């Protein structure tokens, strides 16, 4: 389902955004029913040319019930939000992918790739969202029924041409691509908003049909030339052009839930926005390849232009010029790599368009056409070592980041209605520092081995609480330890502990500081009694820390399986039971600069899965194998 071999023992993977909803692991939320079918074809035209074609369809339906409790920070204290939603959503997707590899001659290769995606979806939801003060008295309430229907058609085509020239090391390559996405979305929103006295607020309530049509098209062209200037030294030059155009039309119609025939165009809210980004880039780089080390350095100049034409307001036309240096060093003897890069990230169409999104009347969003792109610097130093004689390994890395004109979100809460309005804007900068350390080593005295992992990160930046800037340090620390036996022919046993600690520190208001600790403890046991039998069990115990909430949450997840091989293990039959204790709660806990949130969702719970896998040996002397699985799931 994710592609197949492209002939000659190679493999071609297919990546589509829609995905295949066949996973029922503990991280899934809601109860999903899905059907998936696919076809993968490969054909070789002699030894030089090959083509791959794949198609798959997915149909899924998810029943989700979710309760989310959020603690939002204000300069004068905190606001609590209690939200319960019940939704039924479905999707139906067709995805086509084809890749052709063509060798025109011994020096010239061409790769042609095409994709088509036809997707549709619908969602019906019922939401009750309330804002509370510290004493948990209701300040406002949104009772909403919402229906969504969407369609999305995507097409893309890309070409890569590579040619080696007469002189060794001299080459030229061309890349080109084009694509288009047409999307339509229709919303029917019936939101009744109530004040602190639970009286209906007609001026805040939303009874509307909203129709959005968007057209996103792009093309890109690039040409690269490489010239050997000395032994082991190569000079490259690149020129590229990229164009990305987004057209959005959003129409609002006021409706009356008591009068089915009433539908009136709302000119004040309806908007259109035509946004075009054009990029022109030229650059050069030097690369040195030695037996014990390699190094490269380069510099690009990028000129970009934003041309925005809103239906209301002044047109936008702003050029941006950036120098983008980069460098890379790899030292084999020291097992070390140093990489420095720069990049530019432009604001998204949702962030730029000056269109009000009032689909959630308690949380209104409006874009900012005055945004400028982010300019990022990244430095990464990594060390990797493995001793194949004593099986000790070490991997460590440090990363430094600096972002100029960081795009963040400013929130403003009305002190009377407690309606939140969010708008993206640029901040001066953001700095990040992170590192990780992983070590593995045997414990020969007890015929075991262990793995130790540590990680930490710090982000220093500016956020806005009720439009007031605040300097904040966001810390994240984690660690893990695993102990397992070395000889696994008859028994495989392991134990793991993982900890994650997160904290936000406000420089100007310590009362807003937050912290929470999550813990996971896991045990695994597998026994291989012989005659192609295998029995295993795994227990995972999760503790989601209390943090700013009233209590911590604990979830125990236990699963087990038994499997048997037949026909010299060509056929494998496995019966597995998940969540034996039926305790999975779909818990998610997160923290950002302005809030800490806890979400609990329904999940599929305890279920059995029968998995039958048949391995096919490829013909023609190849030892490549492909597995054809069949899944049968029974839920209790």
N, C-alpha and C positions, 0 to 999 in steps of 0.2 A: 504493500500500500504506500510505501514511501519511496518507490522507484525500484529499479532492478539493475542487473549487470548490463553494461554496454558492450559486452562481447570481450573475448580474450582475457577473461578474469578481472576486468575492470568493474567499477561500480558507479552508477549515476544516481545521485539522490535527488528527490523532488521535494521542494519546500513550498507549501502553499499556506497563505495566512489563515485560511478557514480551519485547518487542522482536521484530524480525525478523532471524533469524540468517543474513543473506545476505552479510555482509562477510567477506572473506578476506584482509584487510590484514595487515601485519607484526605488529601488536599482538595478533592472535589467537593463542591457545595451544591445543595439541591439534589433532586432525584431526576436522573437523566435516562431517557429511553432513546436509543440511537440505532440506526441501520447504516451500514457502510458497505459499498461495493467498489471494486476497482479492477483495472486491467492495465498490464504493463507489457509492452511489446518492444523487442530489440531485434535489429537486423544488421548484419555486417555485409558490406559490399567489398568483398575481398579482404585484404589485410590493412587497407588504408582508410576506408570510409565506413562509417557506422551511423545508424539513426536509432533514436529511442523515442517512444511515444507512450504516454501514460494518461489514464483517465480514472478519476474516481468521483463518486457522488457520496454525499453525506446527508442524512436526514436525522434531526434530533429534536427532542422536546424536553424541556427542563422545568420542573416544578420546584420553585424556590420560596422558602419562608425564612425570613432573616430579621433578626432584632439587633440593632446597632445603638450603642450608648456612647456618646461623644462628650468630652470635656473640652470646651473651647476657651482660649485665654483672651481676656480683655485687660486693658490698662487699669481698670477699676475692679477687676475680679475675674470670675469665670461665668460662663454660660453652659448649661447642660442641654443636651439634645437626646431625645429618646425617639427612635424611629423603628417602626415595624412595617415590613413590606411583604406582600404575598403576590407572586408573579408566576405566570405561565408563559414561557417563551419557546419559539420554534424556529428552526432554520432548515433550508434546503439548498444545497450547493452542488454545482457541477464544476469540476476543475480539469483542465486539459493542459498538458505540458509536452513539448517536443524539443529534442536536442539533436542536431546533426553535426558530426565531426567529419570534416572533409580534408584530405591531403591532396592538394592540387599537384604537387610534385615533392621532391625530397627536401625542398627548402621552404615550402609555403603550406600553411595550415589555416583552415577556416572553421570557426564554430558558430553555428546559428541556433538561437534559442527563441522559442515562442511560447507564450502562455495565454490562456483564456480562462477567466473565472466568471461564472454566472451564479449569483447568490441572491437569496431572498430570505426575509425573516419577519417575524411578528412577535409582539409582546403585549400581554394584558396584565396590568398590575393594579394593586390596591395598596395605597400608602397612607399610614397615619404617622405624622411627623410633628412632634411637639417640642417647643423650647421652654426650658425650666430655669428658674433662678437657683441659688445655692440652697434654698429651703425646699426645692423641688415643687414649687408652685408654678402652674402653667402660665406662661407669658403669651404664647400664641400656639395655634394648632392648625395644621394643614391636613384636611381629609381629601384624598385625591384618588380619582379613577383615571387611568391613562391607558390608551390603546396606541400601539405603534405598528406601522407596516413599512417595510423598507425593501429596496432592491438595489443591487450593486453589480455592475458589469465592468470587468477589468480586462484590458488587452495590452500585451507588451511584446516587443520584438527587439532582439539585440544581435549584433554581429561583431565578431572578433576575428581580425585578420593578422597573422604573424608571418613574417618572412625573414629568414636568415640571408644575409648578403654574402658576397664572395669572400671578404676578409673575415677571419675567425673572430668571433665576438661582436661583429657588426650586425645589427638587426633593426627592423622597423616593424611597428605594430599599429593597427588602427582599431578603435572601438567606437561603436555607434549603437544607439538605441532610441526607441520611441515607445510611448505608451499612453493609454487613456483610461480614465475611470469615470463612469457615469453613475451617479447615485441619486436616488430619490427616497425621501422619508416623509411619511405622513403621520402626524400626531393628532389625537383627539384627547384634550385635557379638560377634566372637570375637577377643579381644585377649589374647595370651599375653605377659606381662611378665617379663623376665629381669633378674637383678641383674648386678653387675660380674663375677661368676664365671660368668655365663651359666647360672645355675641358675634354674629357673622359680619365680617368686614368686606363689604361689596367692592370697595375700591382696591382691595388687595387680592380678592379672589380672581381666579382665571378660569373662564369657560371659553375655550378656543379650539378651532382647527388650525393646525400649523403645517404648512407644506414647504419642504426644502428640496431644491434641486441644485446639485453641484456637479461641476464638470472640471476634472483635473487632467491636464494633458502635459506631456513633457517630451523633450528630445535631448540627447547628449551626443557630443562628438569629441574624440580625442585622438591625437597622433603622437607617437613616441618614437624616438630614434636613439640608438645606443651605438657609441663609437669607442673602440679600444684605443686609448691614447698612449699606453705604455704596458709593460708586462703586469698583469693582474690589476690594472687600473682602467676603469671604464667611465666614460662621460655619457650622460643621458640628457636629452632635451624633450620637453613635453609642451604641447599646446592643446587646450580644451575649451569647449563652449557648452554651456548647459542652460536650458530654458525650462522654467516650470510655471505653468499658468493655472490659476484656480478661479473659476467663476461660480458664485453662489447667489441664488435667489431664494429668499425666505419670505413667504406670504403668510399673514396672520388673518384669521377670520373669527370674529366674535360670534358665539352661538348662545342659545338659550336652552338649557337642559329641559325646560318645561314646554318649549315650542320647537318641535322637531324641524319645522320648515324654516326657522329663522337662522340666517347665516349672512353676516355683514362684514365686508372687507375693512380691515383695520389699517388705514394708511399710515398712521403715526408709528406703528411698530414694524411694518413691512419694509424690508431693505433688500438691496442687491449690492454685491461687491465683486469687482474684477481685480484680481491681484496677480501680478507677473514679476517673477524674479529671473533675471538674466545674469549668468556668470561667465566671465572670460578669464582664463587662467593660462599663464605661461610660467615655465620653471625649468630648472636644470639641477643636476645632481652628479656627484662623483662617488664611485664605489670601488673600494679596494678589497680584493679577495686574496688572502694568504692562507697557508696551510694551518696555522695556529690561531689566526684571528681574521676578522673582517670588519670593515668600517665603511660608513657612507654618510654623506652630508648633502643637503640640498636646500634650495630656496625657491618658493613659488610666489608669484605676484597674482593676486586675485582681485579683479574689478567686478563688482556686482551692482545691479541697479534694481531698486524696488519701485514698481509703477502700480499704484493702487487707485482705483476709480470707484468710490462709493456712490450709491445713488443719492445719499444725503451727506453734505459736508464737502470740504475741500479735497481735490485730488492730491495724491501723494506721489512725489517723484524725488527719490533720494538715492544718490550713488554712495557706494562704500568701497574703499580701497584697503587691501590688507596684504602685508608681507607674511608668508607662512613658512618659517624655517623648520627644518627637521634634521635629525642626526641619529645614527645608530652605530653601536660598537658591540661586537661579540668577541670575547676572549676565551678560546677553547681551554687553554691550560688552567685558567682560573674559574672555569664554568660560570662565567659572568656575562650578563648582557645589560647594556645601558641604552635606553631609547628615549628620545625627546621628540615631541611632535606638537604642532599647533593646528587648530581647526576653527571653523566658523559654523555656528548654528543659527539659522535664521528663525524668526518667530513663525509659528504655524498659522494657518488660515483662521482657525478659531480664535487665536490670540489677537489677530490683526483686525478682523472684521468688526466694525462698530454696530453690531446687531445685538439687541437685548435677547438673552435667553431666559425666559421666565417660566420654563417648563417646571421648575421647582419654585413656587412663589415665595417661599421663605429664604431661598438662596438664589439670588439673581446674579447672572454673569453678563458682562459686557466687555468686548474686545477693545484693544487700544491701538489704533492705526499709527501712533507715534513711536512704537517699539523699534529698536535697532537690534541687529544680530549680536549674539554672544561671541566673544573671542576667547578661545581656550588655549592654555598651555598645559602640557602634561609631561612629566619626567618620571620614568620608571626604571628602577635598578633591581635586577633579579639575580639570584644565585641558585644553582642547581647542581647537586652532587649525589652520585650513587656508587657505592662500592659493591661490585658484583661478587666479591669473594666473601665478605662478611654480611652482605645484605643490609647495610646501613645506608640510609638516604636522607638528604636534607634539601629542602626547598624554602627559600626566603625571598621576599621582595618588599620594596618600599616604593610608594608612589606619592608624588607631589603634584598638586593641581592648582591652577590659578585661572579664574574666569573673570574677564572684564565685561561689564554691561550684563551681568547675570539677570536673566528674566525670572522674576518671582511674582507672587500674587498679593495684592493689597486688599484686605477685607475691611469693610465698614459696617457696623451694626447700628441701625437706627435706634436711639435710646427710647423712643416711644413705641414703635411697632415691633422692634427687635428683628426686623428683616435684614438679612446679610446681603450686601452687594460686593461682588468680587471683580477686580480689574487687574490684568497683568501690567507690570511695569518693570523698567530696568533699574537695577541697583548698581552701585559703583563697582563692586567686585565680590568674589567669593573665593576662599582658600580652603584647600583640602589636604590632609595628610593621612596616609593609611599604610599599614604594613601587615604582613602575615609571615608565620613561621611554621613549618611542618617538618617533623622528624620521625623516622621509622627505624627500628632497630630490633634485632632478635634478643630474647631472654633465654639463652641456651640452658640455663640451670633448670628451667621448668618446661623446656621445649615449646616456647611460645615466642610471640613477637608483639610489639606495641607500636602505636602511632599516636603522636602528640601534635596537636594543632593549636595555634594561637593567632588571633587577629585583633586589630584595633584600628579605629579611624576617628578622625576629628574633622569637622566641617565648621568653618568660621564664616559667618555671613550676616546679612541684614534681612530682617523680615518686618512686616508692617502689621501692627495691631491697632485697629481703628485709625488707620492712615498714619499712625505714629511709628517712626523707624525704631527698631530695636536690634542691638548687636547680640547675637546668640552663638553659643558653641554647642554643636551636636556631637556627642560622644557615642561610640558604639564599640563594645568589647565582646569578644567571644573566645571560647576555648573548647576543645574536645580531646578525649582520651579513649583509645580503643585497645583492648587486650584480647588476643586470639591465639589459638594453638597453631603450630607450624605444620604438623603432619595431619593432613585432612583426608586420607584415603578411607578411613572408617568413621571418623567423627570430626565435625567442624563446630567449634564453639567459640563465641566471642561476646564481649560486653563493651558497651560504649556509654560515655557520659558527655553531654553537650550543654554548655551554658551560654546565654546571650544576655548582655546587660546594656541597656540604652538609657541615656540621660540627656536632657536639654538644660543648658545653663544660660539664663538671661543676665546680661551684665548690668542692666538698669533696673531690674525688678526681680529679686530673688524669690518672691512669692509665686512666680510663674514657673519655677523650675519643676521638672518632672523626671521620674526615673521608674524603670521596671525591669525585672529579671525573669527570663524564661529558662526553663530547665527541661532536658529530655534525657531519660535513662532507658537504655535498650539492651536486651539480651537475645542471643540467637543460638539455636542448637539444631544441628543436622546430623542424622545418622544414616550410614550407607550399609545396610545389613547384607548386601550381596545380591546376586542374580538380578541386577539392574533395578533394584529397589532404592528409593530415597525417601526419608521422612524428615521434615523440618518444622520448626516452630519459632516464632518471633514475638516478643513482648516489648511494647514501647509505652513508656509512662511519661506523659507530658504535664508540666506544671507551668501555667501561664501566670506570671507574677501579678500581685495586687496593684502595684503602681498607684495611680490616682483613683482606683476603683475601690468599691466596698470590700471585695474579697478576691482571692485568687481562684483560678479554674484548673481542675485536674481531670485529665482524660487518660484512660488506659486502653491501649489498642493491642489486641492479641490476635494473631493469625497462625495458621498451621496448614501443612499440605502433605500429601503422600503421592508418590509418582512411581511408575513402572515402565521400563523400556521393553520393547518387543522388536523382533526382526533385527537383531544385532544393533539395537538402539536407533534404528531408522524411524521407528514409531515410538513416541513418548506420550503417555497418558498421565495427566496430573489433575488431582482433585484438591482444591484449596478452599479454605473457609476464612473469610476476612471478618474482623471485628467480632470475635467470638463473644465478648462480653456485651456487645451492642451499646457501647458508650461513646462512639464518635459523635462529636457535637459541631464540627465545622467551625472551630474557634479561630478567630483572627484578631490579633492585637497589634496596633501600630501607633507610632508617634511621629509628628512632624513639628515644624517650628511653631505652629499656632494651635495644635490640638493633640489630644491623645484619645484613641478610639478603640472600642472593644465590640466585636461582632460575633454573633452566634447564629449559625444557619443549620437547617435540616440537611442531613446527608443520607446516603443510601443505606447506612447501617450494616447490620450483619447480612452477609450473602455468601453463597457457594459458587465457585466457578470450576467448570470442567474444561480443561485445555488439552486438545489433541494436536500434536505436532508431527508432521511427516517430513523427513529430510530427503531431498532429491539430490543425487550425485549428478553433476554436470557431465555431458558427454565429451568425446574428443580428447580424452586423456586428462582433462582438467580435474582437479580435486576440489573445485569450488562447490559449496553446498548452499542451497536455499531452503528455508523452512516455510512450510505452508501450515499456519495454525488455524484451528477452529476453536471458538470459545462458546460455551453454553453457560449462562449465568442464571442461578436460582436465588431469588431474594426471599428472606424470611421477614 
